[in-house]
């Protein structure tokens, strides 16, 4: 099989509203180019023997069989891991789902180049923007300019884009960082996209137990944020008249 005929996943299930609009059938794709120490899904960092291989046809059939319960604008969400690590297969899958009238969504770190066809095809895009600073993004495996370019590309399309900030105390939680977040988000907002939204997520340790089970070291010791930390970022975002939502 060519890599356009199947995808590798490590988890699937249904979720309402947190992974895109409405009730969604969510596939967690294996493989990620980032190494965030707070990762919630360390079991999905690589494509290994634990990954399940599904054909594109199987996923489409599964989505069609669930179509009646994909209510309130629901559909299929591809998350990770990092979706764009399986770019060619994802493009094929998104196109087949659209042919069959299934609403599509991806959750991505938007850090890989050459993914414009994914961004053009998917109905709804959710992107984690972890830091506005190049050194911070480089420390977890990414390039800030590629991320900004990708987010601007999607924003300029006018299609729905939700940008999420995972607020992590030691990583991106200063007043200077909040101002830098807001400046770039203002640039996105200036594209005139009426379907552009922003959300603040706060640190949790949902992945910590998984690290232990995988015999991996969980290194975060200063992740939790305070209400004041959230208010600092929220104030900067509101000052730019951004559409802030809470899913």
PyMOL commands that set and color helices and strands:
alter all, ss='L'
color gray80, all
select helices_A, chain A and resi 42-44+56-65+67-69+83-99+116-121+134-139+144-157+169-172+175-189+208-213+227-239
alter helices_A, ss='H'
color red, helices_A
select strands_A, chain A and resi 6-16+23-29+52-55+75-79+103-108+124-128+160-167+196-202
alter strands_A, ss='S'
color yellow, strands_A
deselect
rebuild
show_as cartoon
